[in-house]
Amino acid sequence: MQRFTITTATSTAKAEQSRTAGYEVIDLSRASLRDTVARLTDGKGVDVVLDGMAGPIIGEALGALVQGAPSSASATPPACRPTSTSRT
């Protein structure tokens, strides 16, 4: 069984940086996450989804899980993320 990591990027430039580092990357500005995962995994899906952003893509990412895989996601909701402050 082949195991590898699939990452995503929101732009072609970011995707190229990740590819240069050796990752399999889905460029979300050009391709569907679910369709590309299906192609890369011969339709089987992925075993694990990690989403550190809690963004709009989480539903599509969880939809790419192997049928019957535990569906767990952990992320920091935007309202809980630290914001920068400046002192005057």
Biopython code that builds the backbone (N, CA, C, O; Angstrom):
import numpy as np
from Bio.PDB.StructureBuilder import StructureBuilder

atoms = [
    (1, "MET", "N", (0.841, -1.166, 0.000)),
    (1, "MET", "CA", (0.000, 0.000, 0.000)),
    (1, "MET", "C", (0.893, 1.238, 0.000)),
    (1, "MET", "O", (1.788, 1.376, 0.833)),
    (2, "GLN", "N", (0.637, 2.114, -0.928)),
    (2, "GLN", "CA", (1.407, 3.353, -1.034)),
    (2, "GLN", "C", (0.856, 4.387, -0.062)),
    (2, "GLN", "O", (-0.357, 4.578, 0.035)),
    (3, "ARG", "N", (1.755, 5.049, 0.653)),
    (3, "ARG", "CA", (1.347, 6.126, 1.558)),
    (3, "ARG", "C", (2.105, 7.386, 1.188)),
    (3, "ARG", "O", (3.315, 7.359, 0.965)),
    (4, "PHE", "N", (1.384, 8.478, 1.126)),
    (4, "PHE", "CA", (1.998, 9.762, 0.858)),
    (4, "PHE", "C", (1.106, 10.853, 1.400)),
    (4, "PHE", "O", (-0.050, 10.613, 1.749)),
    (5, "THR", "N", (1.640, 12.035, 1.466)),
    (5, "THR", "CA", (0.909, 13.187, 1.983)),
    (5, "THR", "C", (0.455, 14.060, 0.828)),
    (5, "THR", "O", (1.234, 14.371, -0.074)),
    (6, "ILE", "N", (-0.796, 14.447, 0.861)),
    (6, "ILE", "CA", (-1.346, 15.368, -0.132)),
    (6, "ILE", "C", (-1.615, 16.677, 0.595)),
    (6, "ILE", "O", (-2.285, 16.691, 1.628)),
    (7, "THR", "N", (-1.103, 17.764, 0.065)),
    (7, "THR", "CA", (-1.350, 19.073, 0.657)),
    (7, "THR", "C", (-2.152, 19.923, -0.318)),
    (7, "THR", "O", (-2.331, 19.554, -1.479)),
    (8, "THR", "N", (-2.627, 21.048, 0.160)),
    (8, "THR", "CA", (-3.338, 21.973, -0.718)),
    (8, "THR", "C", (-2.674, 23.340, -0.673)),
    (8, "THR", "O", (-1.987, 23.687, 0.288)),
    (9, "ALA", "N", (-2.892, 24.094, -1.716)),
    (9, "ALA", "CA", (-2.403, 25.476, -1.792)),
    (9, "ALA", "C", (-3.480, 26.308, -2.461)),
    (9, "ALA", "O", (-4.240, 25.807, -3.291)),
    (10, "THR", "N", (-3.542, 27.573, -2.100)),
    (10, "THR", "CA", (-4.583, 28.448, -2.646)),
    (10, "THR", "C", (-4.130, 29.225, -3.870)),
    (10, "THR", "O", (-4.899, 30.008, -4.428)),
    (11, "SER", "N", (-2.898, 29.016, -4.289)),
    (11, "SER", "CA", (-2.413, 29.688, -5.500)),
    (11, "SER", "C", (-1.385, 28.809, -6.188)),
    (11, "SER", "O", (-0.791, 27.925, -5.571)),
    (12, "THR", "N", (-1.185, 29.061, -7.467)),
    (12, "THR", "CA", (-0.213, 28.292, -8.237)),
    (12, "THR", "C", (1.196, 28.514, -7.699)),
    (12, "THR", "O", (1.987, 27.572, -7.651)),
    (13, "ALA", "N", (1.524, 29.733, -7.297)),
    (13, "ALA", "CA", (2.861, 30.017, -6.759)),
    (13, "ALA", "C", (3.124, 29.220, -5.488)),
    (13, "ALA", "O", (4.204, 28.652, -5.327)),
    (14, "LYS", "N", (2.148, 29.171, -4.583)),
    (14, "LYS", "CA", (2.303, 28.401, -3.352)),
    (14, "LYS", "C", (2.390, 26.905, -3.658)),
    (14, "LYS", "O", (3.163, 26.184, -3.027)),
    (15, "ALA", "N", (1.606, 26.446, -4.617)),
    (15, "ALA", "CA", (1.642, 25.033, -4.996)),
    (15, "ALA", "C", (3.021, 24.662, -5.525)),
    (15, "ALA", "O", (3.545, 23.599, -5.192)),
    (16, "GLU", "N", (3.610, 25.519, -6.338)),
    (16, "GLU", "CA", (4.946, 25.237, -6.885)),
    (16, "GLU", "C", (5.986, 25.179, -5.781)),
    (16, "GLU", "O", (6.888, 24.344, -5.837)),
    (17, "GLN", "N", (5.886, 26.039, -4.785)),
    (17, "GLN", "CA", (6.818, 25.997, -3.657)),
    (17, "GLN", "C", (6.730, 24.653, -2.942)),
    (17, "GLN", "O", (7.751, 24.060, -2.596)),
    (18, "SER", "N", (5.517, 24.181, -2.723)),
    (18, "SER", "CA", (5.333, 22.893, -2.040)),
    (18, "SER", "C", (5.823, 21.728, -2.889)),
    (18, "SER", "O", (6.409, 20.779, -2.368)),
    (19, "ARG", "N", (5.582, 21.797, -4.197)),
    (19, "ARG", "CA", (6.075, 20.738, -5.090)),
    (19, "ARG", "C", (7.602, 20.685, -5.076)),
    (19, "ARG", "O", (8.193, 19.605, -5.073)),
    (20, "THR", "N", (8.229, 21.850, -5.068)),
    (20, "THR", "CA", (9.690, 21.916, -5.014)),
    (20, "THR", "C", (10.206, 21.268, -3.736)),
    (20, "THR", "O", (11.283, 20.672, -3.731)),
    (21, "ALA", "N", (9.438, 21.383, -2.651)),
    (21, "ALA", "CA", (9.817, 20.769, -1.378)),
    (21, "ALA", "C", (9.504, 19.274, -1.346)),
    (21, "ALA", "O", (9.838, 18.596, -0.374)),
    (22, "GLY", "N", (8.861, 18.747, -2.406)),
    (22, "GLY", "CA", (8.621, 17.312, -2.495)),
    (22, "GLY", "C", (7.230, 16.836, -2.134)),
    (22, "GLY", "O", (7.006, 15.632, -2.006)),
    (23, "TYR", "N", (6.291, 17.751, -1.966)),
    (23, "TYR", "CA", (4.931, 17.366, -1.601)),
    (23, "TYR", "C", (4.048, 17.173, -2.835)),
    (23, "TYR", "O", (4.268, 17.795, -3.875)),
    (24, "GLU", "N", (3.059, 16.311, -2.702)),
    (24, "GLU", "CA", (1.989, 16.193, -3.698)),
    (24, "GLU", "C", (0.998, 17.284, -3.346)),
    (24, "GLU", "O", (0.464, 17.294, -2.236)),
    (25, "VAL", "N", (0.739, 18.204, -4.266)),
    (25, "VAL", "CA", (-0.043, 19.394, -3.955)),
    (25, "VAL", "C", (-1.253, 19.518, -4.874)),
    (25, "VAL", "O", (-1.166, 19.284, -6.079)),
    (26, "ILE", "N", (-2.375, 19.888, -4.281)),
    (26, "ILE", "CA", (-3.561, 20.232, -5.058)),
    (26, "ILE", "C", (-3.651, 21.751, -5.065)),
    (26, "ILE", "O", (-3.811, 22.371, -4.014)),
    (27, "ASP", "N", (-3.552, 22.342, -6.230)),
    (27, "ASP", "CA", (-3.673, 23.786, -6.399)),
    (27, "ASP", "C", (-5.159, 24.105, -6.468)),
    (27, "ASP", "O", (-5.796, 23.904, -7.502)),
    (28, "LEU", "N", (-5.712, 24.604, -5.360)),
    (28, "LEU", "CA", (-7.151, 24.843, -5.273)),
    (28, "LEU", "C", (-7.635, 25.955, -6.191)),
    (28, "LEU", "O", (-8.837, 26.096, -6.416)),
    (29, "SER", "N", (-6.706, 26.746, -6.725)),
    (29, "SER", "CA", (-7.124, 27.775, -7.681)),
    (29, "SER", "C", (-7.339, 27.187, -9.069)),
    (29, "SER", "O", (-7.854, 27.857, -9.964)),
    (30, "ARG", "N", (-6.937, 25.917, -9.242)),
    (30, "ARG", "CA", (-7.033, 25.298, -10.560)),
    (30, "ARG", "C", (-7.728, 23.940, -10.578)),
    (30, "ARG", "O", (-8.112, 23.448, -11.639)),
    (31, "ALA", "N", (-7.890, 23.331, -9.393)),
    (31, "ALA", "CA", (-8.419, 21.963, -9.370)),
    (31, "ALA", "C", (-9.337, 21.756, -8.168)),
    (31, "ALA", "O", (-9.234, 22.452, -7.158)),
    (32, "SER", "N", (-10.223, 20.798, -8.300)),
    (32, "SER", "CA", (-11.124, 20.413, -7.219)),
    (32, "SER", "C", (-10.401, 19.481, -6.252)),
    (32, "SER", "O", (-9.743, 18.529, -6.671)),
    (33, "LEU", "N", (-10.529, 19.760, -4.967)),
    (33, "LEU", "CA", (-9.904, 18.902, -3.967)),
    (33, "LEU", "C", (-10.441, 17.476, -4.078)),
    (33, "LEU", "O", (-9.671, 16.521, -4.178)),
    (34, "ARG", "N", (-11.746, 17.342, -4.060)),
    (34, "ARG", "CA", (-12.352, 16.007, -4.061)),
    (34, "ARG", "C", (-11.998, 15.217, -5.321)),
    (34, "ARG", "O", (-11.658, 14.037, -5.233)),
    (35, "ASP", "N", (-12.074, 15.850, -6.488)),
    (35, "ASP", "CA", (-11.759, 15.155, -7.749)),
    (35, "ASP", "C", (-10.290, 14.763, -7.821)),
    (35, "ASP", "O", (-9.956, 13.674, -8.288)),
    (36, "THR", "N", (-9.414, 15.648, -7.359)),
    (36, "THR", "CA", (-7.980, 15.347, -7.424)),
    (36, "THR", "C", (-7.599, 14.258, -6.437)),
    (36, "THR", "O", (-6.782, 13.394, -6.756)),
    (37, "VAL", "N", (-8.181, 14.286, -5.240)),
    (37, "VAL", "CA", (-7.923, 13.207, -4.272)),
    (37, "VAL", "C", (-8.387, 11.880, -4.859)),
    (37, "VAL", "O", (-7.684, 10.876, -4.746)),
    (38, "ALA", "N", (-9.546, 11.865, -5.476)),
    (38, "ALA", "CA", (-10.055, 10.626, -6.092)),
    (38, "ALA", "C", (-9.086, 10.128, -7.164)),
    (38, "ALA", "O", (-8.818, 8.930, -7.252)),
    (39, "ARG", "N", (-8.563, 11.042, -7.975)),
    (39, "ARG", "CA", (-7.619, 10.644, -9.025)),
    (39, "ARG", "C", (-6.311, 10.104, -8.422)),
    (39, "ARG", "O", (-5.799, 9.075, -8.863)),
    (40, "LEU", "N", (-5.778, 10.801, -7.417)),
    (40, "LEU", "CA", (-4.498, 10.400, -6.821)),
    (40, "LEU", "C", (-4.586, 9.089, -6.041)),
    (40, "LEU", "O", (-3.596, 8.370, -5.911)),
    (41, "THR", "N", (-5.772, 8.785, -5.527)),
    (41, "THR", "CA", (-5.935, 7.586, -4.693)),
    (41, "THR", "C", (-6.713, 6.479, -5.407)),
    (41, "THR", "O", (-7.202, 5.549, -4.767)),
    (42, "ASP", "N", (-6.824, 6.581, -6.725)),
    (42, "ASP", "CA", (-7.590, 5.599, -7.505)),
    (42, "ASP", "C", (-9.010, 5.434, -6.969)),
    (42, "ASP", "O", (-9.551, 4.329, -6.936)),
    (43, "GLY", "N", (-9.604, 6.551, -6.550)),
    (43, "GLY", "CA", (-10.987, 6.550, -6.087)),
    (43, "GLY", "C", (-11.198, 6.109, -4.658)),
    (43, "GLY", "O", (-12.335, 6.086, -4.188)),
    (44, "LYS", "N", (-10.127, 5.753, -3.943)),
    (44, "LYS", "CA", (-10.278, 5.232, -2.583)),
    (44, "LYS", "C", (-10.492, 6.315, -1.540)),
    (44, "LYS", "O", (-11.221, 6.099, -0.572)),
    (45, "GLY", "N", (-9.874, 7.472, -1.714)),
    (45, "GLY", "CA", (-9.949, 8.538, -0.718)),
    (45, "GLY", "C", (-8.747, 8.526, 0.202)),
    (45, "GLY", "O", (-7.832, 7.720, 0.036)),
    (46, "VAL", "N", (-8.754, 9.420, 1.170)),
    (46, "VAL", "CA", (-7.635, 9.558, 2.104)),
    (46, "VAL", "C", (-8.005, 8.992, 3.468)),
    (46, "VAL", "O", (-9.182, 8.880, 3.811)),
    (47, "ASP", "N", (-6.983, 8.637, 4.240)),
    (47, "ASP", "CA", (-7.200, 8.057, 5.563)),
    (47, "ASP", "C", (-7.382, 9.107, 6.653)),
    (47, "ASP", "O", (-8.087, 8.871, 7.635)),
    (48, "VAL", "N", (-6.747, 10.269, 6.482)),
    (48, "VAL", "CA", (-6.754, 11.299, 7.519)),
    (48, "VAL", "C", (-6.870, 12.666, 6.863)),
    (48, "VAL", "O", (-6.282, 12.910, 5.809)),
    (49, "VAL", "N", (-7.626, 13.554, 7.489)),
    (49, "VAL", "CA", (-7.715, 14.950, 7.055)),
    (49, "VAL", "C", (-7.306, 15.823, 8.235)),
    (49, "VAL", "O", (-7.847, 15.690, 9.333)),
    (50, "LEU", "N", (-6.356, 16.710, 8.004)),
    (50, "LEU", "CA", (-5.961, 17.707, 9.005)),
    (50, "LEU", "C", (-6.233, 19.076, 8.415)),
    (50, "LEU", "O", (-5.751, 19.396, 7.328)),
    (51, "ASP", "N", (-6.992, 19.874, 9.116)),
    (51, "ASP", "CA", (-7.306, 21.221, 8.651)),
    (51, "ASP", "C", (-7.011, 22.186, 9.784)),
    (51, "ASP", "O", (-7.714, 22.196, 10.795)),
    (52, "GLY", "N", (-5.984, 22.992, 9.623)),
    (52, "GLY", "CA", (-5.592, 23.931, 10.652)),
    (52, "GLY", "C", (-6.224, 25.296, 10.513)),
    (52, "GLY", "O", (-5.921, 26.195, 11.296)),
    (53, "MET", "N", (-7.090, 25.473, 9.540)),
    (53, "MET", "CA", (-7.669, 26.788, 9.285)),
    (53, "MET", "C", (-9.165, 26.874, 9.566)),
    (53, "MET", "O", (-9.686, 27.978, 9.728)),
    (54, "ALA", "N", (-9.855, 25.776, 9.628)),
    (54, "ALA", "CA", (-11.313, 25.754, 9.814)),
    (54, "ALA", "C", (-12.006, 26.610, 8.757)),
    (54, "ALA", "O", (-12.936, 27.359, 9.055)),
    (55, "GLY", "N", (-11.541, 26.485, 7.534)),
    (55, "GLY", "CA", (-12.084, 27.281, 6.444)),
    (55, "GLY", "C", (-13.184, 26.572, 5.693)),
    (55, "GLY", "O", (-13.640, 25.506, 6.106)),
    (56, "PRO", "N", (-13.610, 27.153, 4.600)),
    (56, "PRO", "CA", (-14.725, 26.615, 3.831)),
    (56, "PRO", "C", (-14.413, 25.287, 3.135)),
    (56, "PRO", "O", (-15.338, 24.609, 2.687)),
    (57, "ILE", "N", (-13.167, 24.904, 3.034)),
    (57, "ILE", "CA", (-12.781, 23.687, 2.322)),
    (57, "ILE", "C", (-12.947, 22.430, 3.189)),
    (57, "ILE", "O", (-12.843, 21.318, 2.671)),
    (58, "ILE", "N", (-13.202, 22.580, 4.493)),
    (58, "ILE", "CA", (-13.241, 21.421, 5.392)),
    (58, "ILE", "C", (-14.296, 20.402, 4.972)),
    (58, "ILE", "O", (-14.050, 19.199, 5.069)),
    (59, "GLY", "N", (-15.454, 20.842, 4.513)),
    (59, "GLY", "CA", (-16.486, 19.892, 4.085)),
    (59, "GLY", "C", (-16.030, 19.054, 2.908)),
    (59, "GLY", "O", (-16.261, 17.846, 2.874)),
    (60, "GLU", "N", (-15.384, 19.688, 1.946)),
    (60, "GLU", "CA", (-14.866, 18.965, 0.785)),
    (60, "GLU", "C", (-13.746, 18.020, 1.198)),
    (60, "GLU", "O", (-13.646, 16.907, 0.682)),
    (61, "ALA", "N", (-12.898, 18.464, 2.135)),
    (61, "ALA", "CA", (-11.797, 17.614, 2.603)),
    (61, "ALA", "C", (-12.329, 16.379, 3.321)),
    (61, "ALA", "O", (-11.860, 15.268, 3.078)),
    (62, "LEU", "N", (-13.298, 16.569, 4.197)),
    (62, "LEU", "CA", (-13.874, 15.418, 4.897)),
    (62, "LEU", "C", (-14.597, 14.492, 3.931)),
    (62, "LEU", "O", (-14.664, 13.284, 4.158)),
    (63, "GLY", "N", (-15.141, 15.056, 2.848)),
    (63, "GLY", "CA", (-15.788, 14.233, 1.828)),
    (63, "GLY", "C", (-14.808, 13.372, 1.054)),
    (63, "GLY", "O", (-15.216, 12.441, 0.361)),
    (64, "ALA", "N", (-13.508, 13.671, 1.164)),
    (64, "ALA", "CA", (-12.483, 12.891, 0.468)),
    (64, "ALA", "C", (-11.946, 11.738, 1.309)),
    (64, "ALA", "O", (-11.058, 11.009, 0.867)),
    (65, "LEU", "N", (-12.481, 11.568, 2.524)),
    (65, "LEU", "CA", (-12.037, 10.468, 3.383)),
    (65, "LEU", "C", (-12.460, 9.116, 2.818)),
    (65, "LEU", "O", (-13.477, 9.001, 2.135)),
    (66, "VAL", "N", (-11.660, 8.101, 3.116)),
    (66, "VAL", "CA", (-12.016, 6.727, 2.789)),
    (66, "VAL", "C", (-13.339, 6.421, 3.483)),
    (66, "VAL", "O", (-13.540, 6.803, 4.636)),
    (67, "GLN", "N", (-14.231, 5.740, 2.792)),
    (67, "GLN", "CA", (-15.508, 5.373, 3.403)),
    (67, "GLN", "C", (-15.251, 4.554, 4.655)),
    (67, "GLN", "O", (-14.510, 3.572, 4.621)),
    (68, "GLY", "N", (-15.860, 4.955, 5.750)),
    (68, "GLY", "CA", (-15.701, 4.253, 7.017)),
    (68, "GLY", "C", (-14.545, 4.760, 7.857)),
    (68, "GLY", "O", (-14.382, 4.324, 8.997)),
    (69, "ALA", "N", (-13.728, 5.679, 7.324)),
    (69, "ALA", "CA", (-12.617, 6.232, 8.102)),
    (69, "ALA", "C", (-13.176, 7.145, 9.177)),
    (69, "ALA", "O", (-14.206, 7.791, 8.979)),
    (70, "PRO", "N", (-12.497, 7.200, 10.317)),
    (70, "PRO", "CA", (-12.968, 8.139, 11.334)),
    (70, "PRO", "C", (-12.898, 9.562, 10.794)),
    (70, "PRO", "O", (-11.887, 9.950, 10.209)),
    (71, "SER", "N", (-13.937, 10.330, 10.980)),
    (71, "SER", "CA", (-13.930, 11.694, 10.467)),
    (71, "SER", "C", (-13.697, 12.655, 11.617)),
    (71, "SER", "O", (-14.620, 13.016, 12.347)),
    (72, "SER", "N", (-12.472, 13.053, 11.758)),
    (72, "SER", "CA", (-12.099, 13.964, 12.819)),
    (72, "SER", "C", (-11.329, 15.125, 12.229)),
    (72, "SER", "O", (-10.448, 14.932, 11.391)),
    (73, "ALA", "N", (-11.654, 16.311, 12.655)),
    (73, "ALA", "CA", (-10.932, 17.497, 12.201)),
    (73, "ALA", "C", (-10.684, 18.383, 13.407)),
    (73, "ALA", "O", (-11.522, 18.498, 14.302)),
    (74, "SER", "N", (-9.541, 18.994, 13.411)),
    (74, "SER", "CA", (-9.198, 19.883, 14.498)),
    (74, "SER", "C", (-8.668, 21.173, 13.918)),
    (74, "SER", "O", (-7.762, 21.161, 13.084)),
    (75, "ALA", "N", (-9.217, 22.261, 14.344)),
    (75, "ALA", "CA", (-8.778, 23.554, 13.828)),
    (75, "ALA", "C", (-9.153, 24.643, 14.815)),
    (75, "ALA", "O", (-9.973, 24.441, 15.710)),
    (76, "THR", "N", (-8.546, 25.779, 14.638)),
    (76, "THR", "CA", (-8.862, 26.934, 15.457)),
    (76, "THR", "C", (-9.846, 27.812, 14.696)),
    (76, "THR", "O", (-9.495, 28.356, 13.650)),
    (77, "PRO", "N", (-11.055, 27.962, 15.190)),
    (77, "PRO", "CA", (-12.015, 28.820, 14.498)),
    (77, "PRO", "C", (-11.474, 30.241, 14.375)),
    (77, "PRO", "O", (-10.743, 30.696, 15.254)),
    (78, "PRO", "N", (-11.818, 30.947, 13.301)),
    (78, "PRO", "CA", (-11.300, 32.298, 13.082)),
    (78, "PRO", "C", (-11.497, 33.230, 14.265)),
    (78, "PRO", "O", (-10.630, 34.060, 14.540)),
    (79, "ALA", "N", (-12.606, 33.117, 14.967)),
    (79, "ALA", "CA", (-12.876, 34.022, 16.085)),
    (79, "ALA", "C", (-11.917, 33.804, 17.251)),
    (79, "ALA", "O", (-11.778, 34.677, 18.108)),
    (80, "CYS", "N", (-11.250, 32.643, 17.293)),
    (80, "CYS", "CA", (-10.353, 32.325, 18.404)),
    (80, "CYS", "C", (-8.883, 32.547, 18.060)),
    (80, "CYS", "O", (-8.017, 32.400, 18.922)),
    (81, "ARG", "N", (-8.598, 32.895, 16.826)),
    (81, "ARG", "CA", (-7.208, 33.098, 16.426)),
    (81, "ARG", "C", (-6.673, 34.392, 17.010)),
    (81, "ARG", "O", (-7.394, 35.384, 17.112)),
    (82, "PRO", "N", (-5.398, 34.376, 17.394)),
    (82, "PRO", "CA", (-4.817, 35.620, 17.925)),
    (82, "PRO", "C", (-4.765, 36.688, 16.832)),
    (82, "PRO", "O", (-4.582, 36.383, 15.654)),
    (83, "THR", "N", (-4.925, 37.904, 17.233)),
    (83, "THR", "CA", (-4.803, 39.019, 16.309)),
    (83, "THR", "C", (-3.638, 39.883, 16.755)),
    (83, "THR", "O", (-3.300, 39.918, 17.938)),
    (84, "SER", "N", (-3.037, 40.567, 15.829)),
    (84, "SER", "CA", (-1.930, 41.438, 16.209)),
    (84, "SER", "C", (-2.491, 42.733, 16.774)),
    (84, "SER", "O", (-3.508, 43.250, 16.311)),
    (85, "THR", "N", (-1.819, 43.227, 17.759)),
    (85, "THR", "CA", (-2.198, 44.500, 18.347)),
    (85, "THR", "C", (-0.988, 45.400, 18.358)),
    (85, "THR", "O", (0.148, 44.927, 18.390)),
    (86, "SER", "N", (-1.220, 46.659, 18.333)),
    (86, "SER", "CA", (-0.099, 47.591, 18.395)),
    (86, "SER", "C", (-0.293, 48.503, 19.588)),
    (86, "SER", "O", (-1.415, 48.858, 19.952)),
    (87, "ARG", "N", (0.811, 48.868, 20.179)),
    (87, "ARG", "CA", (0.770, 49.793, 21.308)),
    (87, "ARG", "C", (1.148, 51.165, 20.814)),
    (87, "ARG", "O", (2.076, 51.323, 20.021)),
    (88, "THR", "N", (0.434, 52.141, 21.282)),
    (88, "THR", "CA", (0.760, 53.515, 20.877)),
    (88, "THR", "C", (1.330, 54.297, 22.020)),
    (88, "THR", "O", (1.661, 55.472, 21.860)),
]
sb = StructureBuilder()
sb.init_structure("model")
sb.init_model(0)
sb.init_chain("A")
sb.init_seg("    ")
for serial, (resi, resn, name, xyz) in enumerate(atoms, 1):
    if name == "N":
        sb.init_residue(resn, " ", resi, " ")
    sb.init_atom(name, np.array(xyz, "f"), 0.0, 1.0, " ", f" {name:<3s}", serial, name[0])
structure = sb.get_structure()
